[in-house]
Amino acid sequence: MAVNTSGLSNTKTRYEIDKSDLPLHCPMEGSTLWNSHPQVYLPIETTGKAKCPYCGSEYILRD
């Protein structure tokens, strides 16, 4: 996985991801799950950007 999400406390609001991270979902693997919202898949392939409707985290797809 290209994103180092080890020990995330769900306080980060902007993530850059690679194609190897697809399909994109929030929260991402490695996030603290006890205080997270339900997992939701985000369509990022077309525009290269996505925003989680639950927590507002923004995701950018790197080339």
N, C-alpha and C positions, 0 to 999 in steps of 0.2 A: 504494500500500500504506500502511496506517495506522501500522504499526509500523516505526520506524527501526531496522533491524537492520544497518546499515552497520558493518562492522568488528567484528562480535561475536566474542568470543574463546571463546564457549561457557562463560563463567563466570557468566552471569546465570541465575537459577533461577526467576524469576517474570516472566511477560509478560502484558500486557493487549493484547488484540487486538480488532479491529472485524470486522463481518460481511464487509467487503471483503477480509479476509485468509483467508476460507474457500475451499476446504477447508483445515483446519489440518493442518500436518505439522511434525514435529520431526526433525532440526534445520530451522529456518526459513531462508528465503533470506537470504543475507548472512552466515551463520555460517561460521566457519572449518571447512572440511570435512575437512582432513587428519587430524584427531583426533576425528572425530564417529562416532556410531553409524549404522547403516542408517536411511534415512528411513522414518518410520512415520506414518501418518495417524491423527489423534486425533479421536474423536467428542466434540464440544463443544456442538453445537446444542441438545440436549435439556436439559442441566443448567446450561450456561454455564460449566462448569469441566472441565478435563482435566489429566491428569498423564502425562508420558511414562514408559513402563515401562522405558526404557533409562537415561535420565539423571536422571529425577526432576523435570525442569522442570515448573512449574505454569503453566497458561494460564487466563486469565479472559476471558470474552467480554463486552465492553462493550455497553451498549444503544445 
